[in-house]
Amino acid sequence: MFGDTSITKSFIQITGQECIKILNYRKILQYNENEIILLIESKKTHIKGLKLNITYFDEDEMTIQGCIKSIHF
């Protein structure tokens, strides 16, 4: 989906206010319907919104859906 996955950089793809796809995240630190906090590379990333839901994840890729209000790095 994101091309060459042998590169260890993280990628975030945002589609409107409804969908975020993340490649090469390290860890889910917090997860509830209003905020998801991820460790991406060595930084915390806060995703805030309404009815947030992790609809897909595996060891290095994740999809978040809901009404996304803000992303803070």
C-alpha positions as semicolon CSV with decimal commas, in nm:
position;residue;x (nm);y (nm);z (nm)
1;M;0,000;0,000;0,000
2;F;0,273;0,249;0,091
3;G;0,537;0,120;-0,150
4;D;0,878;-0,001;-0,027
5;T;0,814;-0,135;0,326
6;S;1,182;-0,218;0,379
7;I;1,230;0,147;0,479
8;T;1,173;0,186;0,853
9;K;1,035;0,540;0,840
10;S;0,678;0,586;0,955
11;F;0,407;0,704;0,717
12;I;0,070;0,858;0,797
13;Q;-0,200;0,888;0,530
14;I;-0,503;1,102;0,619
15;T;-0,823;1,077;0,415
16;G;-1,062;1,359;0,504
17;Q;-1,161;1,369;0,870
18;E;-1,267;1,006;0,874
19;C;-0,965;0,782;0,815
20;I;-0,596;0,760;0,908
21;K;-0,363;0,484;0,788
22;I;-0,030;0,445;0,965
23;L;0,268;0,235;0,863
24;N;0,553;0,144;1,100
25;Y;0,405;0,249;1,431
26;R;0,577;0,102;1,737
27;K;0,311;0,070;2,008
28;I;-0,046;0,157;2,110
29;L;-0,011;0,349;2,439
30;Q;-0,376;0,444;2,496
31;Y;-0,700;0,364;2,315
32;N;-1,050;0,490;2,378
33;E;-1,323;0,636;2,157
34;N;-1,203;0,996;2,209
35;E;-0,824;0,960;2,195
36;I;-0,565;0,720;2,064
37;I;-0,202;0,766;2,166
38;L;0,060;0,584;1,961
39;L;0,436;0,559;1,982
40;I;0,559;0,637;1,631
41;E;0,935;0,619;1,593
42;S;1,041;0,770;1,929
43;K;0,756;1,022;1,965
44;K;0,406;1,007;2,109
45;T;0,132;1,086;1,858
46;H;-0,209;1,191;1,992
47;I;-0,513;1,142;1,769
48;K;-0,826;1,304;1,914
49;G;-1,182;1,283;1,789
50;L;-1,521;1,122;1,831
51;K;-1,608;0,754;1,801
52;L;-1,250;0,662;1,708
53;N;-1,205;0,298;1,623
54;I;-0,901;0,095;1,518
55;T;-1,057;-0,098;1,230
56;Y;-0,740;-0,280;1,124
57;F;-0,399;-0,341;1,275
58;D;-0,110;-0,582;1,257
59;E;0,247;-0,558;1,383
60;D;0,334;-0,251;1,171
61;E;0,020;-0,116;1,001
62;M;-0,298;0,039;1,140
63;T;-0,622;0,200;1,019
64;I;-0,819;0,436;1,244
65;Q;-1,169;0,554;1,156
66;G;-1,404;0,801;1,321
67;C;-1,451;1,177;1,334
68;I;-1,089;1,294;1,362
69;K;-1,056;1,637;1,525
70;S;-0,678;1,672;1,574
71;I;-0,340;1,504;1,545
72;H;-0,051;1,616;1,767
73;F;0,308;1,496;1,734
